Amino acid sequence: MFFSKKLNVLDIGVEELKDDEIYLCLLKDKKRRIIDDDPIEIVGKELKILAEMKGQRYGMIRYSNEYFYEVIGIKEEAPI
């Protein structure tokens, strides 16, 4: 079951994430400090499953007891 809370940056609920879309996420700790400056690319379906298994807090998706993913945007496709 998904939570009704919205993700901070995108201002949408987890259930509104698209399964086949690639999202950019920042890894943060409990105190909301950025652990890694390089965005991590995660598919929407994986984020939904992670949110269902671990939950949400602070408008971010819980990764573990210490770390959270903050979804900051959608990966743009490069023109060919």
C-alpha positions in Angstrom: 0.0 0.0 0.0 1.4 3.4 -1.0 1.4 6.4 1.3 -0.5 9.6 0.4 2.6 11.8 1.1 4.1 13.6 -1.8 7.7 13.6 -2.9 9.4 16.9 -2.0 10.9 18.1 -5.3 8.5 16.6 -7.9 5.4 17.3 -5.7 3.7 14.0 -6.8 2.8 10.9 -4.9 4.8 7.6 -5.3 1.9 6.0 -7.1 2.1 8.7 -9.8 5.7 7.7 -10.8 5.8 6.1 -14.2 7.1 2.5 -14.3 9.3 2.8 -17.4 10.6 6.4 -16.7 14.1 6.8 -15.3 14.3 9.2 -12.3 17.3 11.0 -10.8 17.7 10.6 -7.1 20.1 11.9 -4.4 21.2 9.7 -1.6 20.7 11.4 1.8 21.1 10.4 5.4 18.6 10.8 8.3 19.6 14.4 8.9 18.9 15.1 5.2 22.6 15.7 4.3 23.6 14.7 0.8 25.9 11.6 0.9 26.8 11.5 -2.8 26.6 14.6 -5.1 26.2 12.4 -8.2 22.5 11.6 -9.0 21.6 8.0 -9.0 19.4 6.7 -11.9 16.5 4.5 -10.8 13.5 3.2 -12.7 10.1 4.2 -11.5 9.0 0.7 -10.9 11.9 0.1 -8.6 11.1 3.2 -6.6 7.5 2.1 -6.2 8.6 -1.3 -4.9 11.1 0.3 -2.6 8.5 2.7 -1.2 6.1 -0.2 -0.7 8.7 -2.3 1.1 10.6 0.4 3.2 8.2 3.3 3.2 8.6 7.1 3.0 9.7 9.8 5.3 10.5 13.5 4.9 9.1 13.4 1.4 11.8 10.9 0.4 11.8 7.2 -0.2 13.5 5.1 2.5 16.4 3.0 1.3 17.6 1.7 4.7 17.5 2.7 8.3 20.1 5.4 7.7 19.6 6.4 4.0 16.9 7.9 1.8 16.4 8.6 -1.9 15.2 12.1 -2.8 13.7 12.1 -6.3 15.0 15.3 -7.9 13.9 14.9 -11.5 13.3 12.8 -14.6 16.2 11.8 -16.8 16.0 13.5 -20.2 16.6 11.4 -23.2 19.6 12.5 -25.3 18.7 13.5 -28.9 20.2 11.2 -31.5 
